[in-house]
Amino acid sequence: MSAGIKTVSLDPVIKKLEESGFYWGAISAVKAKSLLREKPVGQFLVRDSSDSRHLFTITLVTATGITNVRINFTEGFFSLDRNDTFMEPRNEEVKNYSPPKFDCVVKMVFYYMLVSTGILQAKEKVTKTLGNRGTPLFILWRPLYKEVSSLQHLCRRALNRQILATGGTDVKQTSIPHPVKSYLSQYPYPM
C-alpha cells in the first residue's frame, strides 16, 4: 500500500447506522418507496445504495413525492450529492458550492434534521452552511424506524433529546453520572 493512501474502516459507520434504527440495509428503491407511501413530508429512511458509485441513499417523502438522495463518500467523509440536494445554481458561488462533509452518516442526517427543523436558524450558521448558495429541495423531519429499539437505546435518545432541548450540546457538562454520560456519548443523537 502506498504511504499516501489512507484506508477507512466503515465498520463504526455501519454500527452507528444500525444503532440508529432508521437504516434499512440492502432494500431496493421500490421497497423503500412502498414503505414511505402514505407517510408525511419529511419522513425518511437510509438504505444501501443501488448505485455502485455510492454506499448509501436517503429515501424521503417530499412535497412532490418520494425521492432518493445519494450520499457521497470521498476521502473518508460523507456528504449529500449536490445534484440531489440543491436547486439550480443562481450564481457562480453556488456552482462551486460543496455540501458539508461528515465522518458519520448519522451525524450528517442529524445535521440536516436540525437544518430542516429550524434549530440552526441562527443567521450566521445558516449563512455559513446554506445561506445564498442554493435552496435545499427537501426536509428531513422524522425517520422511519425499521424496528423498535431497545428500551436502553430509547432512553438514551430521550436523554439526548432533553439535553438538546434545554440548550445543552455537550453531555460532559451535565450533572448526569459518569457511566451514563459515557453511554450517552457513544450515540449522542436524539433520533
Phi and psi restraints in degrees (value plus and minus 20) as a CYANA .aco file:
   2 SER   PHI     -88.1   -48.1
   2 SER   PSI     126.4   166.4
   3 ALA   PHI     -85.5   -45.5
   3 ALA   PSI     -43.6    -3.6
   4 GLY   PHI    -106.0   -66.0
   4 GLY   PSI     -28.1    11.9
   5 ILE   PHI    -116.4   -76.4
   5 ILE   PSI     107.3   147.3
   6 LYS   PHI    -125.0   -85.0
   6 LYS   PSI     107.3   147.3
   7 THR   PHI    -112.6   -72.6
   7 THR   PSI     125.0   165.0
   8 VAL   PHI    -145.1  -105.1
   8 VAL   PSI     107.1   147.1
   9 SER   PHI    -106.2   -66.2
   9 SER   PSI     110.1   150.1
  10 LEU   PHI    -111.2   -71.2
  10 LEU   PSI     -22.0    18.0
  11 ASP   PHI     -75.1   -35.1
  11 ASP   PSI     -68.5   -28.5
  12 PRO   PHI     -83.1   -43.1
  12 PRO   PSI     -54.5   -14.5
  13 VAL   PHI     -85.7   -45.7
  13 VAL   PSI     -66.8   -26.8
  14 ILE   PHI     -87.7   -47.7
  14 ILE   PSI     -58.4   -18.4
  15 LYS   PHI     -80.4   -40.4
  15 LYS   PSI     -65.7   -25.7
  16 LYS   PHI     -85.8   -45.8
  16 LYS   PSI     -59.4   -19.4
  17 LEU   PHI     -81.6   -41.6
  17 LEU   PSI     -66.6   -26.6
  18 GLU   PHI     -82.5   -42.5
  18 GLU   PSI     -58.2   -18.2
  19 GLU   PHI     -84.3   -44.3
  19 GLU   PSI     -52.6   -12.6
  20 SER   PHI     -81.1   -41.1
  20 SER   PSI     -53.9   -13.9
  21 GLY   PHI      70.9   110.9
  21 GLY   PSI     -36.4     3.6
  22 PHE   PHI    -122.5   -82.5
  22 PHE   PSI      -9.0    31.0
  23 TYR   PHI    -114.3   -74.3
  23 TYR   PSI     101.2   141.2
  24 TRP   PHI    -122.7   -82.7
  24 TRP   PSI     -19.8    20.2
  25 GLY   PHI      52.2    92.2
  25 GLY   PSI    -160.8  -120.8
  26 ALA   PHI    -109.0   -69.0
  26 ALA   PSI      45.2    85.2
  27 ILE   PHI    -123.6   -83.6
  27 ILE   PSI     134.3   174.3
  28 SER   PHI     -97.8   -57.8
  28 SER   PSI     145.0   185.0
  29 ALA   PHI     -82.2   -42.2
  29 ALA   PSI     -57.4   -17.4
  30 VAL   PHI     -83.7   -43.7
  30 VAL   PSI     -65.3   -25.3
  31 LYS   PHI     -83.6   -43.6
  31 LYS   PSI     -63.5   -23.5
  32 ALA   PHI     -80.5   -40.5
  32 ALA   PSI     -63.5   -23.5
  33 LYS   PHI     -84.6   -44.6
  33 LYS   PSI     -57.5   -17.5
  34 SER   PHI     -87.9   -47.9
  34 SER   PSI     -54.4   -14.4
  35 LEU   PHI     -86.6   -46.6
  35 LEU   PSI     -53.3   -13.3
  36 LEU   PHI    -112.6   -72.6
  36 LEU   PSI     -27.2    12.8
  37 ARG   PHI     -78.6   -38.6
  37 ARG   PSI     117.6   157.6
  38 GLU   PHI      52.2    92.2
  38 GLU   PSI     -11.9    28.1
  39 LYS   PHI    -111.0   -71.0
  39 LYS   PSI     137.8   177.8
  40 PRO   PHI     -93.3   -53.3
  40 PRO   PSI     139.8   179.8
  41 VAL   PHI     -76.3   -36.3
  41 VAL   PSI     114.4   154.4
  42 GLY   PHI      79.9   119.9
  42 GLY   PSI     -33.2     6.8
  43 GLN   PHI     -96.4   -56.4
  43 GLN   PSI     123.8   163.8
  44 PHE   PHI    -172.8  -132.8
  44 PHE   PSI     147.6   187.6
  45 LEU   PHI    -165.3  -125.3
  45 LEU   PSI     140.7   180.7
  46 VAL   PHI    -132.3   -92.3
  46 VAL   PSI     117.6   157.6
  47 ARG   PHI    -161.8  -121.8
  47 ARG   PSI     148.0   188.0
  48 ASP   PHI     -86.7   -46.7
  48 ASP   PSI     122.0   162.0
  49 SER   PHI     -97.4   -57.4
  49 SER   PSI     122.0   162.0
  50 SER   PHI    -106.1   -66.1
  50 SER   PSI     -28.5    11.5
  51 ASP   PHI    -110.9   -70.9
  51 ASP   PSI      98.8   138.8
  52 SER   PHI     -83.0   -43.0
  52 SER   PSI     -33.9     6.1
  53 ARG   PHI    -101.8   -61.8
  53 ARG   PSI     -27.5    12.5
  54 HIS   PHI    -151.6  -111.6
  54 HIS   PSI     128.5   168.5
  55 LEU   PHI    -105.2   -65.2
  55 LEU   PSI     -62.5   -22.5
  56 PHE   PHI    -153.4  -113.4
  56 PHE   PSI     141.0   181.0
  57 THR   PHI    -159.1  -119.1
  57 THR   PSI     121.8   161.8
  58 ILE   PHI    -118.2   -78.2
  58 ILE   PSI     103.4   143.4
  59 THR   PHI    -123.6   -83.6
  59 THR   PSI     107.4   147.4
  60 LEU   PHI    -164.3  -124.3
  60 LEU   PSI     139.9   179.9
  61 VAL   PHI    -113.3   -73.3
  61 VAL   PSI     104.3   144.3
  62 THR   PHI    -133.8   -93.8
  62 THR   PSI     156.0   196.0
  63 ALA   PHI     -83.8   -43.8
  63 ALA   PSI     -42.6    -2.6
  64 THR   PHI    -124.2   -84.2
  64 THR   PSI     -14.1    25.9
  65 GLY   PHI     110.3   150.3
  65 GLY   PSI    -189.5  -149.5
  66 ILE   PHI    -110.6   -70.6
  66 ILE   PSI     115.6   155.6
  67 THR   PHI    -159.0  -119.0
  67 THR   PSI     150.0   190.0
  68 ASN   PHI    -138.8   -98.8
  68 ASN   PSI     116.0   156.0
  69 VAL   PHI    -140.0  -100.0
  69 VAL   PSI      98.2   138.2
  70 ARG   PHI     -96.0   -56.0
  70 ARG   PSI     127.7   167.7
  71 ILE   PHI    -129.1   -89.1
  71 ILE   PSI      99.7   139.7
  72 ASN   PHI    -101.1   -61.1
  72 ASN   PSI     128.5   168.5
  73 PHE   PHI    -151.0  -111.0
  73 PHE   PSI      88.8   128.8
  74 THR   PHI    -156.5  -116.5
  74 THR   PSI     109.4   149.4
  75 GLU   PHI      31.4    71.4
  75 GLU   PSI      19.4    59.4
  76 GLY   PHI      64.0   104.0
  76 GLY   PSI     -13.1    26.9
  77 PHE   PHI    -147.3  -107.3
  77 PHE   PSI     129.0   169.0
  78 PHE   PHI    -123.7   -83.7
  78 PHE   PSI     123.3   163.3
  79 SER   PHI    -172.6  -132.6
  79 SER   PSI     139.3   179.3
  80 LEU   PHI     -97.5   -57.5
  80 LEU   PSI     125.8   165.8
  81 ASP   PHI     -85.4   -45.4
  81 ASP   PSI      99.0   139.0
  82 ARG   PHI     -74.8   -34.8
  82 ARG   PSI     -57.0   -17.0
  83 ASN   PHI     -87.0   -47.0
  83 ASN   PSI     -44.2    -4.2
  84 ASP   PHI    -109.3   -69.3
  84 ASP   PSI     -39.8     0.2
  85 THR   PHI    -129.2   -89.2
  85 THR   PSI     -36.0     4.0
  86 PHE   PHI    -149.3  -109.3
  86 PHE   PSI     126.9   166.9
  87 MET   PHI     -88.2   -48.2
  87 MET   PSI     157.8   197.8
  88 GLU   PHI     -75.8   -35.8
  88 GLU   PSI     118.4   158.4
  89 PRO   PHI     -79.1   -39.1
  89 PRO   PSI     121.1   161.1
  90 ARG   PHI    -116.5   -76.5
  90 ARG   PSI     -37.8     2.2
  91 ASN   PHI    -176.0  -136.0
  91 ASN   PSI    -199.6  -159.6
  92 GLU   PHI     -84.3   -44.3
  92 GLU   PSI     -56.0   -16.0
  93 GLU   PHI     -80.8   -40.8
  93 GLU   PSI     -60.7   -20.7
  94 VAL   PHI     -87.3   -47.3
  94 VAL   PSI     -57.7   -17.7
  95 LYS   PHI     -81.4   -41.4
  95 LYS   PSI     -50.8   -10.8
  96 ASN   PHI    -116.3   -76.3
  96 ASN   PSI     -16.5    23.5
  97 TYR   PHI     -88.7   -48.7
  97 TYR   PSI     119.1   159.1
  98 SER   PHI    -140.7  -100.7
  98 SER   PSI     105.4   145.4
  99 PRO   PHI     -80.0   -40.0
  99 PRO   PSI     136.2   176.2
 100 PRO   PHI     -76.7   -36.7
 100 PRO   PSI     131.8   171.8
 101 LYS   PHI    -134.0   -94.0
 101 LYS   PSI     126.8   166.8
 102 PHE   PHI    -156.8  -116.8
 102 PHE   PSI     129.8   169.8
 103 ASP   PHI    -105.6   -65.6
 103 ASP   PSI     -22.6    17.4
 104 CYS   PHI    -166.0  -126.0
 104 CYS   PSI     115.2   155.2
 105 VAL   PHI     -85.3   -45.3
 105 VAL   PSI     -61.2   -21.2
 106 VAL   PHI     -83.7   -43.7
 106 VAL   PSI     -60.0   -20.0
 107 LYS   PHI     -81.4   -41.4
 107 LYS   PSI     -61.0   -21.0
 108 MET   PHI     -84.9   -44.9
 108 MET   PSI     -65.4   -25.4
 109 VAL   PHI     -80.5   -40.5
 109 VAL   PSI     -64.5   -24.5
 110 PHE   PHI     -80.0   -40.0
 110 PHE   PSI     -63.5   -23.5
 111 TYR   PHI     -76.6   -36.6
 111 TYR   PSI     -69.0   -29.0
 112 TYR   PHI     -89.9   -49.9
 112 TYR   PSI     -47.0    -7.0
 113 MET   PHI     -86.5   -46.5
 113 MET   PSI     -61.4   -21.4
 114 LEU   PHI     -82.9   -42.9
 114 LEU   PSI     -64.6   -24.6
 115 VAL   PHI     -80.5   -40.5
 115 VAL   PSI     -64.7   -24.7
 116 SER   PHI     -84.8   -44.8
 116 SER   PSI     -57.6   -17.6
 117 THR   PHI    -109.2   -69.2
 117 THR   PSI     -21.8    18.2
 118 GLY   PHI      68.4   108.4
 118 GLY   PSI     -13.9    26.1
 119 ILE   PHI     -86.6   -46.6
 119 ILE   PSI     -49.1    -9.1
 120 LEU   PHI    -113.9   -73.9
 120 LEU   PSI      10.0    50.0
 121 GLN   PHI     -97.7   -57.7
 121 GLN   PSI     -19.7    20.3
 122 ALA   PHI     -76.3   -36.3
 122 ALA   PSI     106.4   146.4
 123 LYS   PHI     -70.0   -30.0
 123 LYS   PSI     -64.4   -24.4
 124 GLU   PHI     -86.8   -46.8
 124 GLU   PSI     -57.0   -17.0
 125 LYS   PHI     -88.4   -48.4
 125 LYS   PSI     -63.1   -23.1
 126 VAL   PHI     -86.5   -46.5
 126 VAL   PSI     -60.9   -20.9
 127 THR   PHI     -82.4   -42.4
 127 THR   PSI     -60.6   -20.6
 128 LYS   PHI     -88.6   -48.6
 128 LYS   PSI     -52.8   -12.8
 129 THR   PHI    -117.7   -77.7
 129 THR   PSI     -64.9   -24.9
 130 LEU   PHI    -142.3  -102.3
 130 LEU   PSI     -66.1   -26.1
 131 GLY   PHI      13.3    53.3
 131 GLY   PSI    -146.7  -106.7
 132 ASN   PHI    -115.9   -75.9
 132 ASN   PSI       1.5    41.5
 133 ARG   PHI    -111.0   -71.0
 133 ARG   PSI     -33.9     6.1
 134 GLY   PHI     135.5   175.5
 134 GLY   PSI     141.3   181.3
 135 THR   PHI    -128.3   -88.3
 135 THR   PSI     106.0   146.0
 136 PRO   PHI     -80.8   -40.8
 136 PRO   PSI     121.8   161.8
 137 LEU   PHI    -108.5   -68.5
 137 LEU   PSI     -21.9    18.1
 138 PHE   PHI    -168.7  -128.7
 138 PHE   PSI     147.7   187.7
 139 ILE   PHI    -148.3  -108.3
 139 ILE   PSI     125.2   165.2
 140 LEU   PHI    -127.2   -87.2
 140 LEU   PSI      91.2   131.2
 141 TRP   PHI    -130.4   -90.4
 141 TRP   PSI     -71.5   -31.5
 142 ARG   PHI    -163.0  -123.0
 142 ARG   PSI     106.3   146.3
 143 PRO   PHI     -92.4   -52.4
 143 PRO   PSI     131.0   171.0
 144 LEU   PHI    -117.4   -77.4
 144 LEU   PSI      90.9   130.9
 145 TYR   PHI    -100.0   -60.0
 145 TYR   PSI     121.4   161.4
 146 LYS   PHI     -92.5   -52.5
 146 LYS   PSI     -58.1   -18.1
 147 GLU   PHI    -175.9  -135.9
 147 GLU   PSI     147.5   187.5
 148 VAL   PHI     -91.5   -51.5
 148 VAL   PSI     110.0   150.0
 149 SER   PHI     -92.3   -52.3
 149 SER   PSI     145.0   185.0
 150 SER   PHI     -83.1   -43.1
 150 SER   PSI     135.6   175.6
 151 LEU   PHI     -79.2   -39.2
 151 LEU   PSI     -57.8   -17.8
 152 GLN   PHI     -81.4   -41.4
 152 GLN   PSI     -65.1   -25.1
 153 HIS   PHI     -90.7   -50.7
 153 HIS   PSI     -57.4   -17.4
 154 LEU   PHI     -81.5   -41.5
 154 LEU   PSI     -59.6   -19.6
 155 CYS   PHI     -85.5   -45.5
 155 CYS   PSI     -60.6   -20.6
 156 ARG   PHI     -80.9   -40.9
 156 ARG   PSI     -66.9   -26.9
 157 ARG   PHI     -81.5   -41.5
 157 ARG   PSI     -60.3   -20.3
 158 ALA   PHI     -84.4   -44.4
 158 ALA   PSI     -63.3   -23.3
 159 LEU   PHI     -84.2   -44.2
 159 LEU   PSI     -62.5   -22.5
 160 ASN   PHI     -81.7   -41.7
 160 ASN   PSI     -59.6   -19.6
 161 ARG   PHI     -83.8   -43.8
 161 ARG   PSI     -62.2   -22.2
 162 GLN   PHI     -85.8   -45.8
 162 GLN   PSI     -62.4   -22.4
 163 ILE   PHI     -81.0   -41.0
 163 ILE   PSI     -63.2   -23.2
 164 LEU   PHI     -85.7   -45.7
 164 LEU   PSI     -62.8   -22.8
 165 ALA   PHI     -85.7   -45.7
 165 ALA   PSI     -48.1    -8.1
 166 THR   PHI    -111.9   -71.9
 166 THR   PSI      -7.5    32.5
 167 GLY   PHI      70.4   110.4
 167 GLY   PSI     -21.5    18.5
 168 GLY   PHI     -99.9   -59.9
 168 GLY   PSI     124.8   164.8
 169 THR   PHI    -143.8  -103.8
 169 THR   PSI     -33.1     6.9
 170 ASP   PHI    -150.1  -110.1
 170 ASP   PSI      94.4   134.4
 171 VAL   PHI     -79.8   -39.8
 171 VAL   PSI     -45.6    -5.6
 172 LYS   PHI     -84.3   -44.3
 172 LYS   PSI     -42.8    -2.8
 173 GLN   PHI    -110.9   -70.9
 173 GLN   PSI     -13.4    26.6
 174 THR   PHI    -115.5   -75.5
 174 THR   PSI     149.1   189.1
 175 SER   PHI    -112.4   -72.4
 175 SER   PSI      -0.8    39.2
 176 ILE   PHI     -92.4   -52.4
 176 ILE   PSI     121.1   161.1
 177 PRO   PHI     -76.1   -36.1
 177 PRO   PSI     127.3   167.3
 178 HIS   PHI     -73.8   -33.8
 178 HIS   PSI     -65.8   -25.8
 179 PRO   PHI     -80.6   -40.6
 179 PRO   PSI     -54.6   -14.6
 180 VAL   PHI     -92.2   -52.2
 180 VAL   PSI     -60.6   -20.6
 181 LYS   PHI     -77.1   -37.1
 181 LYS   PSI     -64.0   -24.0
 182 SER   PHI     -81.1   -41.1
 182 SER   PSI     -64.2   -24.2
 183 TYR   PHI     -84.9   -44.9
 183 TYR   PSI     -62.7   -22.7
 184 LEU   PHI     -83.5   -43.5
 184 LEU   PSI     -58.4   -18.4
 185 SER   PHI     -91.3   -51.3
 185 SER   PSI     -37.2     2.8
 186 GLN   PHI     -91.2   -51.2
 186 GLN   PSI     -44.5    -4.5
 187 TYR   PHI    -166.5  -126.5
 187 TYR   PSI      65.3   105.3
 188 PRO   PHI    -105.7   -65.7
 188 PRO   PSI       5.0    45.0
 189 TYR   PHI    -129.9   -89.9
 189 TYR   PSI     126.9   166.9
 190 PRO   PHI    -106.2   -66.2
 190 PRO   PSI     -20.1    19.9
